[in-house]
Amino acid sequence: MDTSDVIRLVLLGVAVVLSAFFAASEAAFLSLQRGRLAALVFDRVKGAERVERMASRPEKLLPTVLTGNNLVNVAAAALGMALATSYLSPNWAVGASIGGVTVLLLLFGEILPKTIAAKNAEGLALVLVRPLQVAQVLFFPIVWVLEKYSSMVARFFGLSGTRLVTEEEIRALIDVAETEGVVEKGEAEMLEKVFHFGDRQVREVMTPRIEIVWLEMGTTLQDFLSIYARRTHTRFPVFETDRENVVGILSVKDLLKEVAQGNIQPDESVTTALRPVHFVPEAKPVDQLFDELRERGQQLAITVNEHGGVAGLVTLKQLLEVIVGPVGEEGEPVEEEFVAIGEGQFDVNAGMSILEANEKLGMNLPEGDYQTLAGFILEQLSHIPQEGEAFRHGNMRLEVKEMRGVKIQRVEVRLLGQHSNSTNS
């Protein structure tokens, strides 16, 4: 092998290495996870900002990578042909050079570097970003033309230069993280609820009008204490004449202050100093109301239906429970939403929303003018049930297990695996 062939062989090796460099760069930057990259930038990892800038300009990155890759591949093919013709007849040289260089580039210039880069995207991107910046300078004229052309074509087809992360991608990442044990099951469930937060309406989480503990205008301190002994809420809506005319909210905190200062006697009214009422439509999205209450510094709102009548009451705590789940009162245990008591058999909190009942228990309840399991039962029975009363709907048997006054508290749900119309049983 003469000196010229040695030089050609060395140059061929360099071409394969450069091909691997450009292929690895392409795979590494296209495999970057923006969340991890943002974390690297936040942690001030050296080179992370360069990587972020380059990754944010794919219309400039890809022409650089593809131009470089094509140039070195053409050079490798030419060098391979020159080497082959030095040792083989022209008829054999063409086939040998094409086959040999193709296998060489495919294996060591494409498959191997791209596989490694895809599995170590962030680390390799930090290493390769500086050489890529040099390549961008070297190929500037070609890259500039290709960048302008690709931008023009993208605008012609109405394509945006910026790709946003979709909700589906984030949820998929959460599922993968949970599967791999990076995120705990409870954390994953909470994150999933965050995505449903804006999809829920206030009517799904509010306390229905029939369950509200009301105070009438002029209620005395003595009468209030009797009510408070039974239902220890922190705020009570106050009405005048009838419950459609809500005039304010009594804060127990405000009342205690007045009592401590000796401003109210047992036979005097507690409804003289009320907080203003915030009325909201029951169809309002939960996330919007959450922001409203937080900005206004309020804890409670009265919901109204489409006819302007009082539909119920919703608190900031109820809105938070959409994400974090049930929160018990101080000194009281949290009541489980549902407990499996057998195969396809559950003891369920009747206040569970229809959405959650369908998602968690597979009940397949229809939509209607109700938001909770209790509301569905009342819709089906058309009367206030007694404990032990049961009925069938579709492939389910529902039995009222616990009542608290006129409120349905707990329900036993049994999935029967067969379909029929709603009937009492």
C-alpha positions in Angstrom: 0.0 0.0 0.0 1.6 3.2 -1.1 1.5 6.6 0.7 -1.4 7.9 -1.3 -3.5 4.9 -0.4 -2.6 5.3 3.3 -3.7 9.0 3.1 -7.0 7.9 1.4 -7.6 5.3 4.1 -7.0 7.8 6.9 -9.2 10.4 5.2 -11.9 7.7 4.8 -11.7 7.0 8.5 -12.0 10.7 9.2 -15.1 10.9 6.9 -16.7 8.1 8.8 -16.0 9.8 12.1 -17.4 13.0 10.9 -20.5 11.2 9.5 -20.9 9.7 13.0 -20.5 13.1 14.5 -23.3 14.7 12.4 -25.6 11.7 12.8 -25.1 11.7 16.6 -25.7 15.4 16.7 -29.0 15.0 14.8 -30.2 12.2 17.1 -29.1 13.9 20.3 -30.7 17.2 19.6 -33.9 15.7 18.2 -34.2 13.4 21.3 -33.8 16.1 23.8 -36.5 16.3 26.4 -37.3 19.9 27.0 -38.1 19.4 30.6 -34.7 17.9 31.4 -33.0 20.6 29.3 -34.8 23.3 31.2 -33.6 21.7 34.4 -30.0 21.7 33.2 -30.3 25.4 32.3 -31.9 26.1 35.7 -29.0 24.3 37.4 -26.5 26.4 35.4 -24.9 23.3 33.8 -22.0 24.5 31.6 -23.1 24.5 27.9 -26.8 24.0 28.7 -27.8 27.5 27.5 -25.9 26.9 24.2 -27.8 23.6 23.7 -31.1 25.3 24.5 -30.5 28.0 21.9 -29.5 25.5 19.3 -32.3 23.2 20.0 -34.8 26.0 19.8 -33.7 26.7 16.2 -34.2 23.4 14.3 -34.5 25.4 11.0 -30.8 26.3 11.5 -29.6 23.1 13.2 -30.9 20.6 10.6 -29.4 22.3 7.5 -26.1 22.3 9.3 -26.2 18.6 10.3 -27.6 17.4 6.9 -25.2 19.5 4.9 -22.2 18.2 6.8 -23.4 14.6 6.7 -24.0 14.7 3.0 -20.6 16.3 2.3 -18.6 13.7 4.3 -20.7 10.9 2.9 -19.9 12.0 -0.7 -16.2 12.3 0.3 -16.3 8.8 1.8 -17.8 7.4 -1.3 -15.1 9.1 -3.5 -12.3 7.9 -1.2 -13.7 4.4 -1.2 -13.9 4.3 -5.0 -10.3 5.6 -5.2 -9.1 2.8 -2.9 -11.0 0.1 -4.6 -9.7 1.0 -8.1 -6.1 0.7 -6.8 -6.6 -3.0 -6.1 -9.5 -4.2 -8.2 -10.5 -4.1 -11.8 -13.0 -1.4 -12.8 -15.9 -3.9 -13.0 -15.3 -5.0 -9.4 -14.2 -1.7 -8.0 -17.6 0.0 -8.4 -19.6 -2.7 -6.6 -17.0 -3.2 -3.9 -16.6 0.5 -3.1 -20.4 1.1 -3.0 -21.1 -2.0 -0.9 -18.1 -1.4 1.5 -18.6 2.3 2.0 -22.4 1.8 2.4 -22.0 -0.8 5.1 -19.3 1.3 6.8 -21.4 4.5 6.8 -24.6 2.7 7.7 -23.1 0.8 10.7 -20.5 3.3 12.1 -21.8 6.5 10.6 -25.5 6.1 11.2 -27.0 3.3 13.3 -24.4 3.1 16.1 -23.9 6.8 16.8 -27.6 7.5 16.5 -28.5 4.7 18.9 -25.9 5.9 21.5 -27.0 9.5 21.1 -30.7 8.8 21.5 -30.0 7.1 24.8 -27.6 9.8 26.1 -29.2 12.9 24.4 -28.5 15.5 27.1 -24.9 14.5 27.8 -23.9 14.2 24.2 -25.6 17.4 23.2 -23.5 19.3 25.8 -20.4 17.8 24.3 -21.3 18.3 20.6 -22.8 21.8 20.8 -19.4 23.6 20.4 -18.3 21.6 17.3 -21.7 22.1 15.8 -21.4 25.9 16.3 -18.1 25.7 14.4 -19.8 23.7 11.6 -22.6 26.3 11.4 -19.9 29.0 10.8 -18.1 26.9 8.1 -21.4 26.0 6.3 -22.9 29.5 6.8 -23.7 30.3 3.1 -25.4 26.9 2.5 -27.2 26.9 5.9 -28.4 30.5 5.4 -30.0 29.6 2.0 -31.6 26.4 3.3 -32.8 28.1 6.4 -34.6 30.8 4.4 -36.0 28.3 2.0 -37.4 26.0 4.8 -38.9 29.1 6.6 -40.6 30.2 3.4 -42.0 26.7 2.7 -43.2 26.5 6.4 -45.0 29.8 6.1 -46.5 28.7 2.8 -48.1 25.7 4.5 -49.0 27.7 7.6 -46.6 25.9 9.9 -45.5 27.6 13.1 -41.8 27.9 13.8 -42.4 27.0 17.5 -43.7 23.7 18.7 -45.5 23.8 22.0 -45.7 20.9 24.5 -49.1 19.4 24.4 -51.2 18.2 27.4 -51.1 14.7 26.0 -47.3 14.7 25.9 -47.1 15.8 29.6 -49.6 13.2 30.7 -47.7 10.5 28.8 -44.5 11.6 30.6 -46.3 11.3 33.9 -47.5 7.8 33.0 -44.0 6.8 32.1 -42.5 8.3 35.2 -45.1 6.5 37.4 -44.4 3.2 35.6 -40.6 3.6 36.1 -41.1 4.5 39.7 -39.7 8.1 39.3 -43.1 9.5 40.4 -45.2 8.0 43.2 -48.7 6.7 42.4 -50.3 9.3 44.6 -48.3 12.1 43.0 -49.2 10.8 39.5 -52.9 10.8 40.4 -52.7 14.3 41.8 -51.0 15.5 38.6 -53.7 13.8 36.5 -56.3 15.7 38.6 -54.6 19.0 37.8 -55.4 18.4 34.1 -59.0 17.7 34.9 -59.2 20.8 37.1 -60.2 23.1 34.3 -62.6 20.6 32.8 -64.7 20.4 35.9 -67.7 22.7 36.5 -68.6 24.2 39.8 -71.9 22.2 39.9 -69.9 19.0 40.1 -68.2 19.9 43.4 -70.7 22.3 45.1 -72.9 21.6 48.1 -76.4 21.4 46.7 -79.0 23.9 48.0 -80.9 21.3 50.0 -77.8 20.5 52.0 -76.8 24.1 52.9 -77.1 25.1 56.6 -78.9 28.5 56.4 -79.3 31.3 58.8 -82.2 33.7 58.6 -81.8 37.4 59.0 -82.3 38.3 62.6 -81.1 35.0 64.1 -80.1 35.5 67.7 -76.8 34.5 69.2 -78.6 31.8 71.3 -80.3 30.3 68.3 -77.1 30.4 66.3 -75.2 28.5 69.0 -77.8 25.8 68.8 -77.3 25.5 65.1 -73.5 25.7 65.4 -73.5 22.9 67.9 -75.0 20.6 65.3 -73.1 21.9 62.2 -69.7 23.4 63.0 -69.1 25.3 59.8 -66.9 28.4 59.6 -69.3 30.4 57.4 -73.1 30.4 57.0 -75.1 32.0 54.2 -77.8 34.4 55.5 -81.2 34.9 53.7 -84.0 37.4 54.2 -87.6 36.4 53.6 -86.8 33.3 51.5 -83.7 31.4 50.5 -83.6 33.0 47.0 -82.7 36.3 48.7 -79.2 35.6 50.1 -78.0 38.9 51.7 -74.6 38.0 53.1 -72.3 35.5 54.7 -71.8 35.2 58.5 -68.2 34.4 59.4 -67.8 32.6 62.7 -64.4 34.3 63.1 -66.1 37.7 62.9 -68.8 36.7 65.3 -66.4 35.4 67.9 -64.6 38.7 67.8 -67.8 40.5 68.4 -68.8 38.2 71.3 -65.3 38.5 72.9 -65.6 42.3 72.8 -69.0 42.0 74.4 -70.8 43.6 71.5 -73.5 40.9 71.1 -75.7 39.5 73.8 -77.5 36.1 73.7 -80.8 37.6 72.7 -79.3 39.9 70.0 -79.0 39.3 66.3 -75.8 37.8 64.9 -76.6 39.0 61.3 -75.9 42.7 61.8 -72.3 42.5 60.4 -72.2 40.2 57.3 -69.6 39.7 54.6 -70.6 40.3 51.0 -71.9 37.4 48.9 -70.1 36.3 45.7 -72.5 34.8 43.2 -71.2 32.6 40.4 -73.0 30.5 37.8 -73.0 26.8 38.5 -71.6 26.1 35.1 -68.4 28.1 35.8 -65.2 26.1 35.4 -63.6 25.2 38.7 -60.2 26.7 37.8 -61.7 30.1 37.0 -63.6 30.2 40.3 -60.5 29.1 42.2 -58.6 32.1 40.8 -61.5 34.5 41.5 -61.8 33.4 45.1 -58.0 33.6 45.7 -57.7 37.0 44.1 -60.8 38.4 46.1 -59.6 36.8 49.3 -62.9 34.9 49.8 -63.5 31.4 50.9 -67.0 30.8 49.7 -69.4 31.6 46.8 -73.1 31.0 46.2 -73.9 29.3 42.9 -76.9 30.2 40.8 -78.6 28.2 38.0 -79.5 29.3 34.5 -82.7 30.8 35.8 -81.0 32.9 38.5 -82.1 30.7 41.4 -79.8 29.6 44.2 -78.3 26.2 43.2 -75.8 25.6 46.0 -72.7 26.7 47.7 -69.0 26.1 47.0 -66.0 26.7 49.1 -62.3 27.1 48.3 -61.7 23.9 50.2 -64.0 22.0 47.9 -62.2 23.3 44.9 -58.8 22.2 46.3 -60.2 18.8 47.0 -60.7 18.3 43.2 -56.9 18.0 43.1 -55.8 16.7 46.5 -58.8 14.6 47.3 -61.0 14.7 50.5 -59.7 16.8 53.3 -61.1 16.0 56.8 -62.0 18.6 59.3 -59.5 19.1 62.2 -59.9 16.2 64.6 -62.0 14.2 62.2 -60.8 11.3 60.0 -61.1 11.7 56.3 -64.1 9.8 54.9 -63.0 7.5 52.1 -64.6 8.1 48.8 -65.1 4.4 48.2 -64.0 1.1 49.8 -63.9 -2.2 47.9 -65.9 -4.7 50.0 -65.9 -7.5 47.5 -65.4 -8.4 43.8 -67.2 -5.7 41.9 -68.7 -4.4 45.2 -68.0 -1.0 46.7 -69.1 1.1 49.7 -69.2 4.6 48.2 -69.5 8.1 49.5 -72.8 9.4 48.0 -71.2 12.8 47.4 -68.8 11.2 44.9 -69.0 13.0 41.6 -70.5 11.3 38.5 -67.2 11.8 36.7 -65.1 10.1 39.4 -67.7 7.3 39.8 -67.5 6.5 36.1 -63.7 6.8 36.0 -62.8 5.0 39.3 -65.6 2.4 39.6 -66.5 1.9 35.9 -70.2 2.7 36.7 -71.0 4.3 33.3 -73.6 6.6 34.8 -75.4 8.9 32.4 -75.2 12.7 32.5 -78.2 14.6 33.8 -79.3 17.4 36.1 -77.2 16.1 39.0 -73.5 16.1 39.8 -73.1 13.4 42.4 -74.1 9.8 43.0 -76.7 11.0 45.6 -78.2 13.2 42.9 -78.4 10.3 40.5 -80.2 8.2 43.1 -82.7 11.0 43.8 -83.3 11.4 40.1 -83.9 7.7 39.7 -86.2 7.2 42.8 -88.0 10.6 42.6 -88.2 10.6 46.4 -86.1 10.7 49.6 -85.0 7.1 50.1 -84.8 5.1 53.3 -81.8 3.2 54.5 -81.7 -0.2 52.9 -83.7 0.9 49.8 -82.2 -0.4 46.6 -82.7 -0.4 42.8 -81.0 -1.6 39.7 -79.7 0.5 36.8 -78.0 -1.1 33.8 -75.4 -3.5 35.1 -75.4 -2.1 38.7 -77.3 -2.5 41.9 -77.3 0.5 44.2 -78.4 0.3 47.9 -78.7 3.2 50.2 -76.6 2.2 53.3 -76.6 5.4 55.4 -78.8 8.5 55.6 -78.1 11.7 57.6 -81.5 13.4 57.8 -82.6 13.8 54.2 -79.0 13.5 52.9 -77.8 10.2 51.4 -74.5 9.5 53.0 -73.2 6.1 51.9 -74.2 3.8 49.0 -73.3 0.2 48.3 -72.7 -0.3 44.6 -72.5 -3.8 43.1 -71.6 -4.3 39.4 -73.7 -7.2 38.2 -72.2 -7.8 34.8 -75.6 -7.7 33.1 -77.7 -5.0 31.7 -81.3 -4.1 32.4 -83.5 -1.1 32.8 -83.7 0.9 36.1 -86.0 -1.0 38.5 -86.6 -1.1 42.2 -85.4 -4.3 43.9 
